[in-house]
Amino acid sequence: MADEPPPLFDEDKKIEKQEESDDLFGPTSTEKQEESAPSQEEAKKDDPFEGVGEDVPLDDDEPPKEEKSEPQEEPKAELTEPAPEPEPVAEPEPEPEPEPVAAAPASVAVSQPAETKSKDEVEEEESRDKFELEIAVTEPQKKGDGIKAYVAYKVTTRTTIPIYRKPEFSVWRRFSDFLGLHEKLGTKHTHAGRIVPPAPEKSVIGMTQVKVSKEDSSSMEFVEKRRASLERFLNRTAAHPLLREDPDFRDFLEREELPRATGTSAVSGAGVLRLFNKVTDTVNKMTSKMNESDQWFEDKHQQIESLDQQLKKLHSSVESLVSHRKDLSLATASFAKSAATLGNTEEHTGLSRALAQLAEVEEKIDQLHQDQANTDFYVLSELLKDYIGLISSIREVFREREKAYHTWQNAQANLAKKREQEVKFQASGKQDKIHQVKEEIKDWEHKVEKGQEDFDSISKTIRKEIDRFEKNRVRDFRSVIIKYLESIMESQQQVIKYWEGFLPEAKAIA
């Protein structure tokens, strides 16, 4: 009977401990202690899981002391009474239990979000806007006379990218320098699957007018259009996360003098060679088609072709709109002159004054039509033209992917032939040729591996480039549409304002 009070006393303390902690895992730990408290040393030895049960709560030093004190009498029980004071500190008993179980999945749970973050960081670096790079092409100047004359443009760069030597600098470049830059970038990056923005098209007729004429309206309009297109080309290139840090691109923006670009003329030997290569690529595309196994690329091919057709139709419509606005401007100017002439010959004072004011209003509206025609062209038409050119660049990277695929397939075919030769030589006993064939097989196996790596790499790069193209396209069209609508609304409000100002004068005719 002397052994019964200590367990009851310990059980009461443990029940109070459960009520204070309210821990979900508390009952499980108390049950283990309740089972161990009344049990004697012989029962512990008979329990096969006793050793395991002791390993789990190794971190708790006090429960084992209580178990040792239980078989002893009241002096030991009195020693256990101060134990409840440190026990609330050691109450987080569930913590040692999940440690051995959660040790393995902990690394898995951490590694998965780490991979996701790394991918997001890469995408953020590709589309990063934390560094600014703004380029302006201004002050076109004609240099030289006659057929050797050319136009130089001032290229001003403002940037916060640390790889550039200064935050702001300016250089002078001619049109052939821009073409040379585009050719260098295309040679280095297109074969890897990167979309290089297209350079402005050459115009022999427009440049001839600039060289021969003396700053007439047509030649100045041509120079202004080319200046705007060159500025857009540089800024689109600067928006690419890799092209903006290309050494040739940095040299173009920073170096005072550049080596003269050769082969950029449309009638040069290099120009003829480029035309021949394009024709060859077109013929190869028609004769050797790629068996596309990736549905994503198949869908993108169709989407790009459809987008190209729709953009060309819209571009043609906008160009027609620009032409009609210019015609409307000319007609409005002619009407203004006729109204002014009639007002000068009119004897009635009120009517003469009204006609003169009508001529002034029409002249103002004529200027509005000119401004709107320029907005239609520089804001909307040129954006469509740029994206038509970008689609051509996308086609080029698709062709490079097809070339990589054919290179890989040709390597596989040659490897199969070499293995067939090895089998034939082994069957015929030509030991002198077997060694050579084996070396060739190793070589072709390496080419097959490299071909597959190149094909997978360019496919992965194109996916990223197309994704970036889609995001930029939505953003650009959204901003342009808003800007275009705002310009139309402002123009119409000005028209209403002009006519409201003229209405009292018309009513005053008596």
C-alpha positions as CSV (number, residue, x, y, z in Angstrom):
1,M,0.0,0.0,0.0
2,A,3.0,2.3,0.4
3,D,3.7,2.2,-3.3
4,E,0.3,3.5,-4.4
5,P,0.3,7.2,-3.3
6,P,3.3,8.3,-5.4
7,P,1.7,7.3,-8.8
8,L,-1.5,9.0,-7.8
9,F,0.3,12.1,-6.9
10,D,2.3,12.1,-10.1
11,E,-0.9,11.6,-12.2
12,D,-2.6,14.6,-10.6
13,K,0.4,16.8,-11.4
14,K,0.4,15.6,-15.0
15,I,-3.3,16.2,-15.4
16,E,-2.7,19.8,-14.2
17,K,0.1,20.0,-16.6
18,Q,-2.1,19.0,-19.5
19,E,-4.7,21.6,-18.6
20,E,-2.1,24.3,-18.5
21,S,-0.5,23.4,-21.8
22,D,-3.6,22.5,-23.8
23,D,-1.3,21.0,-26.4
24,L,-2.7,18.5,-28.9
25,F,0.4,16.4,-28.4
26,G,0.1,16.5,-24.6
27,P,-2.2,13.5,-24.2
28,T,0.2,11.3,-26.1
29,S,3.1,12.2,-23.9
30,T,1.2,11.9,-20.6
31,E,-0.1,8.5,-21.7
32,K,3.5,7.4,-22.1
33,Q,4.4,8.8,-18.7
34,E,1.3,7.2,-17.1
35,E,2.3,3.8,-18.5
36,S,5.9,4.2,-17.4
37,A,5.0,5.6,-13.9
38,P,3.2,2.6,-12.4
39,S,5.4,0.1,-14.2
40,Q,8.3,-1.4,-12.3
41,E,11.8,-2.3,-13.6
42,E,10.8,-5.8,-14.6
43,A,7.9,-4.5,-16.7
44,K,10.3,-2.1,-18.5
45,K,12.6,-5.0,-19.3
46,D,9.7,-7.0,-20.7
47,D,8.6,-4.2,-23.0
48,P,10.3,-4.6,-26.4
49,F,9.6,-1.0,-27.4
50,E,10.9,0.5,-24.2
51,G,14.3,1.5,-25.7
52,V,12.6,3.2,-28.6
53,G,10.2,5.1,-26.3
54,E,13.2,6.4,-24.3
55,D,15.0,7.7,-27.5
56,V,12.2,9.9,-28.6
57,P,12.0,12.2,-25.5
58,L,15.8,12.4,-25.0
59,D,15.6,16.2,-25.0
60,D,13.4,16.2,-21.9
61,D,15.7,15.6,-18.9
62,E,13.1,16.0,-16.2
63,P,10.6,13.1,-17.0
64,P,13.3,10.5,-16.5
65,K,14.1,12.0,-13.1
66,E,10.5,11.6,-12.2
67,E,10.5,8.0,-13.3
68,K,13.5,7.2,-11.1
69,S,11.9,8.9,-8.2
70,E,8.6,7.0,-8.4
71,P,9.7,3.7,-6.9
72,Q,11.2,5.6,-3.9
73,E,9.4,7.0,-1.0
74,E,8.2,10.5,0.1
75,P,11.7,12.2,0.1
76,K,12.0,11.6,-3.6
77,A,8.4,12.6,-4.2
78,E,9.2,15.9,-2.4
79,L,12.2,16.4,-4.7
80,T,9.8,16.1,-7.7
81,E,7.6,18.8,-6.3
82,P,9.8,21.7,-7.6
83,A,9.9,19.9,-10.9
84,P,6.7,21.5,-12.1
85,E,8.3,24.9,-12.0
86,P,10.9,24.2,-14.7
87,E,8.5,21.8,-16.5
88,P,6.4,24.7,-18.1
89,V,9.7,25.8,-19.7
90,A,10.3,22.3,-21.0
91,E,6.6,21.9,-22.0
92,P,7.2,22.0,-25.8
93,E,7.4,18.2,-25.7
94,P,6.0,17.9,-29.3
95,E,9.1,19.5,-30.7
96,P,11.4,16.5,-30.3
97,E,8.8,14.2,-31.9
98,P,8.7,15.8,-35.4
99,E,12.4,16.3,-35.6
100,P,13.3,12.8,-36.8
101,V,10.3,12.6,-39.1
102,A,10.5,16.1,-40.5
103,A,14.3,16.0,-41.1
104,A,14.0,14.3,-44.5
105,P,11.0,16.3,-46.0
106,A,12.4,19.5,-44.7
107,S,15.1,19.6,-47.3
108,V,12.6,18.8,-50.0
109,A,10.2,21.5,-48.9
110,V,12.9,24.0,-49.0
111,S,14.4,23.0,-52.3
112,Q,11.2,23.3,-54.3
113,P,10.5,27.0,-53.5
114,A,14.2,27.7,-53.9
115,E,13.9,26.5,-57.5
116,T,10.8,28.5,-58.1
117,K,12.4,31.6,-56.8
118,S,15.4,31.1,-58.9
119,K,13.3,30.9,-62.1
120,D,11.3,34.0,-61.1
121,E,14.6,35.8,-60.4
122,V,15.9,34.9,-63.9
123,E,12.7,36.2,-65.5
124,E,12.9,39.4,-63.5
125,E,16.5,39.9,-64.6
126,E,15.5,39.4,-68.2
127,S,12.7,42.0,-68.0
128,R,14.4,44.1,-65.3
129,D,13.7,47.8,-65.2
130,K,15.8,48.7,-62.2
131,F,18.5,50.0,-64.7
132,E,17.5,52.6,-67.1
133,L,18.8,53.0,-70.6
134,E,17.2,55.8,-72.7
135,I,18.6,56.6,-76.2
136,A,17.6,59.7,-78.3
137,V,18.5,60.2,-81.9
138,T,18.4,63.9,-82.8
139,E,19.9,66.7,-84.9
140,P,20.3,65.1,-88.3
141,Q,22.9,66.9,-90.3
142,K,23.8,66.6,-93.9
143,K,27.6,66.3,-94.4
144,G,29.4,66.5,-97.7
145,D,28.1,67.4,-101.2
146,G,26.9,65.5,-104.2
147,I,26.8,61.7,-104.4
148,K,29.2,61.4,-101.4
149,A,26.9,63.3,-99.1
150,Y,25.5,61.5,-96.1
151,V,23.4,62.4,-93.0
152,A,24.9,62.1,-89.5
153,Y,22.7,61.7,-86.4
154,K,23.5,62.7,-82.8
155,V,22.9,59.6,-80.5
156,T,22.5,60.7,-76.9
157,T,22.4,58.0,-74.1
158,R,21.3,58.3,-70.5
159,T,21.8,55.2,-68.4
160,T,22.2,53.9,-64.8
161,I,23.8,50.6,-65.9
162,P,27.2,50.3,-64.2
163,I,28.9,48.7,-67.2
164,Y,28.8,52.0,-69.1
165,R,31.5,54.5,-68.4
166,K,29.3,57.5,-67.9
167,P,25.7,58.2,-67.0
168,E,25.2,60.4,-70.1
169,F,27.2,60.7,-73.3
170,S,26.7,61.5,-77.0
171,V,28.2,60.4,-80.3
172,W,27.6,61.0,-84.0
173,R,26.6,58.1,-86.2
174,R,25.7,57.7,-89.9
175,F,23.0,55.4,-91.3
176,S,25.6,52.7,-92.3
177,D,26.8,52.5,-88.7
178,F,23.3,51.5,-87.6
179,L,23.1,48.8,-90.3
180,G,26.6,47.5,-89.3
181,L,25.4,47.3,-85.7
182,H,22.4,45.3,-86.7
183,E,24.4,42.9,-88.8
184,K,26.9,42.3,-85.9
185,L,24.1,41.6,-83.4
186,G,22.3,39.3,-85.8
187,T,25.4,37.3,-86.5
188,K,26.1,36.7,-82.8
189,H,22.6,36.2,-81.4
190,T,20.1,35.0,-84.1
191,H,21.6,31.5,-84.4
192,A,21.2,31.2,-80.6
193,G,17.4,31.9,-80.9
194,R,17.4,35.5,-79.7
195,I,15.2,38.0,-81.5
196,V,17.2,41.0,-82.7
197,P,15.0,44.0,-83.5
198,P,15.1,44.9,-87.3
199,A,17.1,47.9,-88.5
200,P,15.3,50.5,-90.7
201,E,15.1,49.6,-94.4
202,K,17.4,51.2,-96.9
203,S,15.9,53.6,-99.4
204,V,18.0,54.4,-102.4
205,I,15.3,56.8,-103.8
206,G,14.9,58.7,-100.5
207,M,18.6,59.1,-99.9
208,T,19.2,60.2,-103.5
209,Q,16.7,63.0,-103.0
210,V,18.5,64.1,-99.8
211,K,21.9,64.1,-101.6
212,V,20.7,66.0,-104.7
213,S,18.0,68.3,-103.3
214,K,18.5,71.3,-101.0
215,E,16.4,70.7,-97.9
216,D,13.0,70.6,-99.5
217,S,9.9,69.3,-97.7
218,S,10.1,65.8,-99.2
219,S,13.7,65.3,-98.3
220,M,13.3,66.7,-94.8
221,E,10.2,64.4,-94.2
222,F,12.3,61.4,-95.3
223,V,15.1,62.3,-92.9
224,E,12.7,62.8,-90.0
225,K,11.1,59.4,-90.6
226,R,14.4,57.7,-90.8
227,R,15.5,59.5,-87.6
228,A,12.5,58.3,-85.7
229,S,12.9,54.7,-87.0
230,L,16.6,54.7,-85.9
231,E,15.7,55.9,-82.4
232,R,13.1,53.1,-82.1
233,F,15.6,50.5,-83.3
234,L,18.1,51.5,-80.7
235,N,15.6,51.6,-77.8
236,R,14.1,48.2,-78.7
237,T,17.6,46.8,-78.7
238,A,18.3,48.5,-75.4
239,A,15.2,46.9,-73.9
240,H,16.6,43.4,-74.5
241,P,18.4,42.2,-71.3
242,L,21.3,40.6,-73.2
243,L,21.6,42.9,-76.3
244,R,21.9,46.0,-74.1
245,E,25.1,44.6,-72.6
246,D,26.6,43.4,-75.9
247,P,30.1,44.8,-76.4
248,D,29.3,45.9,-80.0
249,F,26.2,47.7,-78.8
250,R,28.2,49.5,-76.0
251,D,30.9,50.5,-78.5
252,F,28.2,51.9,-80.8
253,L,26.9,54.1,-78.0
254,E,30.2,55.1,-76.3
255,R,33.1,55.1,-78.8
256,E,33.7,58.4,-80.5
257,E,34.9,56.8,-83.8
258,L,33.8,53.5,-85.2
259,P,35.3,51.5,-88.0
260,R,33.6,52.1,-91.3
261,A,30.8,49.5,-91.8
262,T,31.3,47.7,-95.0
263,G,28.8,45.7,-97.1
264,T,25.8,47.6,-95.9
265,S,24.9,49.1,-99.2
266,A,22.0,47.6,-101.1
267,V,24.0,47.3,-104.3
268,S,27.2,46.1,-102.8
269,G,28.5,42.5,-103.1
270,A,27.6,41.8,-99.5
271,G,24.0,43.0,-100.2
272,V,23.8,40.6,-103.2
273,L,25.1,37.8,-101.0
274,R,22.5,38.4,-98.4
275,L,19.8,38.4,-101.0
276,F,21.2,35.1,-102.3
277,N,21.2,33.6,-98.8
278,K,17.6,34.6,-98.2
279,V,16.6,32.9,-101.5
280,T,18.5,29.8,-100.6
281,D,16.9,29.6,-97.1
282,T,13.5,30.0,-98.7
283,V,14.2,27.1,-101.1
284,N,15.6,24.9,-98.3
285,K,12.5,25.6,-96.3
286,M,10.2,24.5,-99.1
287,T,12.2,21.4,-99.9
288,S,13.1,20.2,-96.4
289,K,10.3,20.5,-93.9
290,M,10.7,19.8,-90.3
291,N,8.5,17.2,-88.6
292,E,7.4,19.3,-85.7
293,S,6.8,17.2,-82.6
294,D,6.3,20.1,-80.2
295,Q,2.7,21.4,-80.2
296,W,3.7,24.7,-78.7
297,F,5.9,25.5,-81.6
298,E,3.3,24.4,-84.1
299,D,0.8,26.7,-82.5
300,K,3.2,29.6,-82.4
301,H,4.0,29.1,-86.1
302,Q,0.3,29.5,-87.0
303,Q,-0.2,32.4,-84.6
304,I,2.8,34.3,-86.0
305,E,1.7,33.8,-89.6
306,S,-1.8,34.9,-88.7
307,L,-0.5,37.9,-86.8
308,D,1.7,38.9,-89.7
309,Q,-1.2,38.9,-92.1
310,Q,-3.4,40.9,-89.8
311,L,-0.7,43.5,-89.0
312,K,0.0,44.0,-92.7
313,K,-3.6,44.6,-93.4
314,L,-4.0,47.1,-90.6
315,H,-0.7,48.8,-91.6
316,S,-2.0,49.2,-95.1
317,S,-5.3,50.7,-93.8
318,V,-3.5,53.1,-91.5
319,E,-1.2,54.3,-94.4
320,S,-4.4,54.9,-96.4
321,L,-5.8,56.9,-93.5
322,V,-2.7,59.0,-93.3
323,S,-2.9,59.7,-97.0
324,H,-6.6,60.7,-96.8
325,R,-5.8,63.0,-93.8
326,K,-3.1,64.7,-95.8
327,D,-5.5,65.1,-98.7
328,L,-8.1,66.5,-96.3
329,S,-5.6,68.9,-95.0
330,L,-4.8,70.1,-98.5
331,A,-8.5,70.5,-99.3
332,T,-9.1,72.4,-96.0
333,A,-6.2,74.8,-96.8
334,S,-7.6,75.4,-100.3
335,F,-11.1,76.1,-98.8
336,A,-9.6,78.5,-96.3
337,K,-7.9,80.5,-99.1
338,S,-11.0,80.6,-101.2
339,A,-13.1,81.8,-98.2
340,A,-10.5,84.5,-97.5
341,T,-10.5,85.7,-101.1
342,L,-14.3,85.8,-101.1
343,G,-14.3,87.8,-97.9
344,N,-12.0,90.4,-99.4
345,T,-14.3,90.9,-102.4
346,E,-17.5,90.9,-100.3
347,E,-19.1,94.4,-100.0
348,H,-21.3,93.4,-97.0
349,T,-19.4,94.2,-93.9
350,G,-20.8,91.6,-91.6
351,L,-20.6,88.8,-94.2
352,S,-17.1,89.8,-95.2
353,R,-16.0,89.7,-91.5
354,A,-17.6,86.3,-91.1
355,L,-16.0,84.9,-94.2
356,A,-12.6,86.1,-93.0
357,Q,-13.1,84.5,-89.7
358,L,-14.3,81.3,-91.3
359,A,-11.0,81.3,-93.3
360,E,-9.0,81.6,-90.1
361,V,-10.9,78.7,-88.5
362,E,-10.3,76.5,-91.5
363,E,-6.6,77.3,-91.4
364,K,-6.5,76.2,-87.8
365,I,-8.4,73.0,-88.7
366,D,-6.0,72.4,-91.5
367,Q,-3.1,72.4,-89.0
368,L,-5.1,70.0,-86.8
369,H,-5.5,67.6,-89.8
370,Q,-1.7,67.8,-90.4
371,D,-0.9,67.1,-86.8
372,Q,-3.4,64.2,-86.8
373,A,-1.9,62.7,-89.9
374,N,1.6,62.9,-88.3
375,T,0.2,61.2,-85.2
376,D,-1.4,58.5,-87.3
377,F,2.0,57.8,-89.0
378,Y,4.5,58.2,-86.2
379,V,2.4,56.7,-83.4
380,L,0.3,54.0,-85.0
381,S,1.7,53.2,-88.5
382,E,5.3,53.0,-87.4
383,L,4.4,50.7,-84.5
384,L,2.7,48.3,-86.9
385,K,5.7,48.5,-89.2
386,D,8.1,47.7,-86.4
387,Y,6.2,44.6,-85.3
388,I,6.0,43.4,-88.9
389,G,9.8,43.6,-88.9
390,L,9.9,41.8,-85.5
391,I,7.9,39.0,-86.9
392,S,10.5,38.7,-89.7
393,S,13.1,38.3,-87.0
394,I,11.0,35.7,-85.3
395,R,10.8,33.8,-88.6
396,E,14.6,33.9,-88.7
397,V,15.0,32.3,-85.3
398,F,12.5,29.7,-86.2
399,R,14.6,28.9,-89.3
400,E,17.7,28.7,-87.1
401,R,15.9,26.1,-85.0
402,E,15.0,24.1,-88.1
403,K,18.7,24.2,-89.1
404,A,19.7,22.9,-85.7
405,Y,17.1,20.1,-86.0
406,H,18.4,19.1,-89.4
407,T,22.0,19.1,-88.2
408,W,21.0,16.9,-85.3
409,Q,19.1,14.5,-87.6
410,N,21.9,14.3,-90.2
411,A,24.3,13.4,-87.4
412,Q,22.0,10.6,-86.3
413,A,21.8,9.3,-89.8
414,N,25.5,9.3,-90.3
415,L,26.0,7.6,-86.9
416,A,23.6,4.8,-88.0
417,K,25.6,4.4,-91.2
418,K,28.9,4.1,-89.4
419,R,27.4,1.5,-87.1
420,E,26.2,-0.5,-90.0
421,Q,29.7,-0.3,-91.5
422,E,31.1,-1.6,-88.2
423,V,28.8,-4.6,-88.3
424,K,29.8,-5.4,-91.9
425,F,33.5,-5.1,-91.1
426,Q,33.1,-7.4,-88.1
427,A,31.3,-9.9,-90.2
428,S,33.9,-9.8,-93.0
429,G,36.8,-9.9,-90.6
430,K,38.3,-6.6,-91.7
431,Q,40.1,-5.8,-88.4
432,D,42.2,-3.0,-89.9
433,K,39.1,-0.9,-90.7
434,I,37.1,-1.7,-87.5
435,H,39.4,0.6,-85.4
436,Q,38.9,3.5,-87.8
437,V,35.1,3.0,-87.8
438,K,35.0,2.9,-84.1
439,E,36.8,6.3,-83.9
440,E,34.4,7.7,-86.4
441,I,31.4,6.3,-84.4
442,K,32.7,8.1,-81.3
443,D,33.0,11.3,-83.3
444,W,29.5,11.1,-84.6
445,E,28.1,10.2,-81.2
446,H,29.7,13.4,-79.9
447,K,28.1,15.3,-82.8
448,V,24.7,13.7,-82.1
449,E,24.9,14.8,-78.4
450,K,26.0,18.3,-79.4
451,G,23.2,18.5,-82.0
452,Q,20.6,17.6,-79.5
453,E,22.0,20.0,-76.9
454,D,22.0,22.8,-79.5
455,F,18.4,22.0,-80.5
456,D,17.2,21.9,-77.0
457,S,19.0,25.1,-76.1
458,I,17.7,27.1,-79.0
459,S,14.2,25.8,-78.4
460,K,14.3,26.9,-74.8
461,T,15.7,30.3,-75.8
462,I,13.0,30.8,-78.4
463,R,10.3,30.1,-75.9
464,K,11.6,32.8,-73.6
465,E,12.0,35.2,-76.5
466,I,8.5,34.7,-77.7
467,D,7.1,35.1,-74.2
468,R,9.0,38.4,-73.9
469,F,7.8,39.4,-77.4
470,E,4.1,38.8,-76.4
471,K,4.4,40.8,-73.2
472,N,6.1,43.7,-75.0
473,R,3.5,43.6,-77.8
474,V,0.6,43.9,-75.4
475,R,2.2,46.7,-73.4
476,D,3.2,48.6,-76.6
477,F,-0.2,48.4,-78.2
478,R,-1.9,49.3,-75.0
479,S,0.1,52.5,-74.6
480,V,-0.1,53.4,-78.3
481,I,-3.8,52.9,-78.4
482,I,-4.3,55.1,-75.4
483,K,-2.0,57.8,-76.8
484,Y,-3.7,57.6,-80.2
485,L,-7.2,58.0,-78.7
486,E,-6.1,60.9,-76.5
487,S,-4.7,62.7,-79.5
488,I,-8.0,62.2,-81.4
489,M,-10.0,63.4,-78.5
490,E,-7.8,66.5,-78.1
491,S,-8.1,67.2,-81.8
492,Q,-11.8,66.9,-81.8
493,Q,-12.1,69.1,-78.8
494,Q,-10.0,71.8,-80.5
495,V,-12.3,71.6,-83.6
496,I,-15.4,72.1,-81.4
497,K,-13.7,75.0,-79.6
498,Y,-12.9,76.7,-83.0
499,W,-16.4,76.3,-84.3
500,E,-18.0,77.5,-81.0
501,G,-15.9,80.6,-81.3
502,F,-17.0,81.2,-84.9
503,L,-20.7,80.6,-84.2
504,P,-21.5,84.1,-82.6
505,E,-19.8,85.8,-85.6
506,A,-22.0,83.8,-88.0
507,K,-25.2,84.7,-86.1
508,A,-24.1,88.4,-86.1
509,I,-24.5,88.6,-89.9
510,A,-27.4,91.0,-90.5
